[in-house]
Amino acid sequence: MVPSRVFFTKGVGVHKEYLTSFELALRDAGIAPFNIVTVSSIYPPGCKKISKEDGLKILRPGQILYCVMSRNATNEPNRLIAASVGCAVPADEAQYGYLSEHHSFGETDQKAGDYAEDLAASMLASTLGIEFDPASAWDERENLYKMSGKIVKTTNITQSAIGNKDGLWTTVLASAVFILPSYLEQKETNGSSQS
C-alpha cells in the first residue's frame, strides 16, 4: 500500500462552531467528501506529484484518503494563524523523501512555508548524510542541499488567515494527499465500464 501519486491542497473556513470551521476548510481544500486518515512524514519513493484537479478526478466520495495534514484554528479576533506542509524530494527516485507539518501563530505564509520546507529538507539531508550547520540560514542550507546533488526539489503549501473580527472560529489547513495505485485502477475500471 505505497502511494504512487500525491497532490497538495489548502483551505480556510470560518464558523461559530470549531468543528464546522474545520469542515469548511476541508471543503475549501476540496477534500471534505472523503474519510481522511492522517499519516506521518514520508514522501514515498517514485511518488509522482499531480495537480489537485487531476487528483480529485481520480477519487470518489467516501473513499479513505491518507494525508499529511497541518491545521490550526483560533477564535481570537485578528490573530494571524498558519498551517503549512513542507516537502523535500531526493534526486534518487528509489529513495524516500520527507514531508513536514508546521502550524503557527503570528507567521506569514512566507515565514511558515519556509520553516516547513526547511524542516522537510533538513530531515532528508540528515538521512542522506549531507552535512550542514543547523544554525545557518535556510537560504544557505537550501543551496547546500541542492548543490549536493542528492536533493532535487523542496517546496511547501501554506494557508494563513487572520482570526475573524467577531470571534468566530477560523481554521486553516494544508495537506499532501496520497493516491494509492488501487485508486487509479478503480478509476480506470470505472471509466472503461462506462464507455
C-alpha positions as CSV (number, residue, x, y, z in Angstrom):
1,M,0.0,0.0,0.0
2,V,2.5,2.6,-1.2
3,P,1.1,5.7,-2.8
4,S,2.0,6.4,-6.4
5,R,0.6,9.9,-6.7
6,V,0.3,13.0,-4.4
7,F,-1.3,16.3,-4.7
8,F,-1.2,19.3,-2.4
9,T,-4.1,21.4,-1.3
10,K,-5.0,24.1,1.3
11,G,-8.1,25.7,2.7
12,V,-9.7,28.1,5.2
13,G,-13.1,28.0,7.0
14,V,-14.9,30.4,9.3
15,H,-17.9,29.5,11.5
16,K,-19.2,29.9,15.1
17,E,-18.6,26.2,15.7
18,Y,-15.0,24.9,15.8
19,L,-15.8,21.6,14.0
20,T,-17.8,23.3,11.3
21,S,-15.0,25.8,10.6
22,F,-12.7,22.7,10.1
23,E,-15.3,21.2,7.7
24,L,-15.5,24.4,5.8
25,A,-11.7,24.5,5.5
26,L,-11.8,20.9,4.1
27,R,-14.5,22.0,1.6
28,D,-12.3,24.9,0.6
29,A,-9.4,22.5,0.1
30,G,-11.7,20.1,-1.9
31,I,-11.3,17.1,0.4
32,A,-14.4,17.3,2.5
33,P,-16.2,14.3,0.9
34,F,-13.5,11.8,1.9
35,N,-12.6,9.8,5.0
36,I,-9.3,11.3,6.0
37,V,-6.5,9.4,7.8
38,T,-3.5,11.4,8.8
39,V,-0.1,9.8,8.4
40,S,3.4,10.8,9.2
41,S,6.1,12.4,7.2
42,I,7.5,10.1,4.5
43,Y,7.3,11.0,0.8
44,P,7.1,7.6,-1.0
45,P,9.9,6.6,-3.4
46,G,8.9,7.4,-7.0
47,C,5.7,9.1,-6.0
48,K,4.6,11.5,-8.7
49,K,3.2,14.9,-7.9
50,I,0.0,15.8,-9.8
51,S,-2.4,18.7,-9.7
52,K,-5.2,18.9,-7.2
53,E,-7.7,18.9,-10.1
54,D,-6.2,15.7,-11.6
55,G,-6.1,14.1,-8.1
56,L,-9.7,14.9,-7.3
57,K,-10.9,13.4,-10.7
58,I,-9.4,10.0,-9.5
59,L,-11.2,9.9,-6.1
60,R,-14.7,9.0,-5.2
61,P,-16.7,10.4,-2.2
62,G,-16.4,8.3,0.9
63,Q,-13.0,6.9,-0.1
64,I,-10.3,6.7,2.5
65,L,-7.6,9.3,1.9
66,Y,-4.2,9.2,3.5
67,C,-2.8,12.7,4.1
68,V,-0.1,14.5,5.8
69,M,-2.0,17.4,7.2
70,S,-1.2,20.5,9.2
71,R,-4.1,22.5,10.7
72,N,-4.6,25.4,13.0
73,A,-7.5,27.3,14.4
74,T,-8.4,30.4,16.5
75,N,-11.4,32.2,17.8
76,E,-9.3,35.2,18.8
77,P,-10.2,38.2,16.7
78,N,-7.4,39.4,14.4
79,R,-4.9,36.7,15.3
80,L,-2.7,35.5,12.4
81,I,-2.6,31.7,12.1
82,A,-0.9,29.5,9.5
83,A,-0.7,25.8,8.6
84,S,2.0,24.5,6.2
85,V,3.3,21.3,4.8
86,G,6.9,21.2,3.6
87,C,8.2,18.7,1.0
88,A,11.8,17.6,0.2
89,V,12.2,15.1,-2.7
90,P,15.5,13.2,-3.3
91,A,17.3,13.1,-6.7
92,D,17.3,9.3,-6.4
93,E,13.7,8.2,-7.2
94,A,14.3,4.9,-5.3
95,Q,14.9,6.9,-2.1
96,Y,12.1,8.2,0.0
97,G,11.7,11.9,0.8
98,Y,10.1,13.9,3.6
99,L,7.0,15.9,4.3
100,S,6.7,18.1,7.4
101,E,3.8,19.7,9.2
102,H,4.1,23.1,10.8
103,H,1.4,25.3,12.3
104,S,2.0,28.6,13.9
105,F,0.6,31.9,15.2
106,G,1.8,35.3,14.0
107,E,3.7,34.0,11.0
108,T,3.0,35.0,7.4
109,D,2.6,32.4,4.5
110,Q,6.2,33.0,3.6
111,K,7.7,32.5,7.0
112,A,5.6,29.5,7.9
113,G,6.2,28.0,4.5
114,D,9.9,28.5,4.6
115,Y,10.0,26.9,8.0
116,A,8.1,23.8,6.9
117,E,10.2,23.5,3.8
118,D,13.4,23.8,5.9
119,L,12.1,21.1,8.3
120,A,11.5,18.6,5.5
121,A,14.8,19.4,3.8
122,S,16.8,19.1,7.0
123,M,15.2,15.7,7.8
124,L,16.0,14.4,4.3
125,A,19.5,15.9,4.4
126,S,20.3,14.2,7.7
127,T,19.0,10.8,6.2
128,L,21.2,11.2,3.1
129,G,24.3,12.1,5.1
130,I,24.6,15.7,3.9
131,E,26.5,17.7,6.5
132,F,25.1,21.1,7.3
133,D,25.1,23.7,10.0
134,P,21.6,23.8,11.5
135,A,22.3,27.4,12.7
136,S,22.9,28.7,9.2
137,A,20.1,30.5,7.4
138,W,17.5,28.4,5.4
139,D,18.7,30.0,2.1
140,E,22.3,28.9,2.7
141,R,21.2,25.3,3.6
142,E,18.8,25.2,0.7
143,N,21.7,26.0,-1.7
144,L,23.9,23.4,0.0
145,Y,21.3,20.7,-0.2
146,K,20.7,21.3,-3.9
147,M,24.4,21.6,-4.7
148,S,25.0,18.2,-3.1
149,G,23.0,16.7,-6.0
150,K,21.1,14.5,-3.6
151,I,18.0,16.7,-3.0
152,V,16.3,17.6,-6.2
153,K,13.4,19.7,-5.0
154,T,11.9,21.4,-1.9
155,T,8.6,23.1,-1.8
156,N,5.7,23.9,0.6
157,I,2.0,24.6,0.6
158,T,0.8,27.1,3.2
159,Q,-2.5,28.6,4.2
160,S,-2.7,31.6,6.6
161,A,-5.7,33.6,7.8
162,I,-6.5,36.4,10.3
163,G,-8.9,35.4,13.0
164,N,-12.5,36.5,12.4
165,K,-13.1,40.0,13.8
166,D,-16.2,38.9,15.5
167,G,-14.6,35.9,17.3
168,L,-15.9,33.2,15.0
169,W,-13.7,30.1,14.7
170,T,-11.2,30.4,11.9
171,T,-9.4,27.2,10.7
172,V,-6.6,26.8,8.2
173,L,-5.2,23.6,6.8
174,A,-2.6,22.5,4.3
175,S,-2.3,18.9,3.1
176,A,-0.4,16.4,1.0
177,V,-3.0,13.9,-0.2
178,F,-1.8,10.5,-1.3
179,I,-3.4,8.4,-4.0
180,L,-2.9,4.7,-3.9
181,P,-2.3,2.6,-7.1
182,S,-5.6,0.8,-6.3
183,Y,-7.5,4.1,-6.6
184,L,-6.0,4.6,-10.1
185,E,-7.0,1.1,-11.1
186,Q,-10.6,1.7,-9.8
187,K,-10.8,4.9,-11.8
188,E,-9.6,3.1,-15.0
189,T,-12.1,0.2,-14.4
190,N,-15.0,2.6,-13.8
191,G,-14.0,4.7,-16.8
192,S,-13.9,1.7,-19.1
193,S,-17.1,0.2,-17.8
194,Q,-19.0,3.5,-18.5
195,S,-17.8,3.6,-22.1
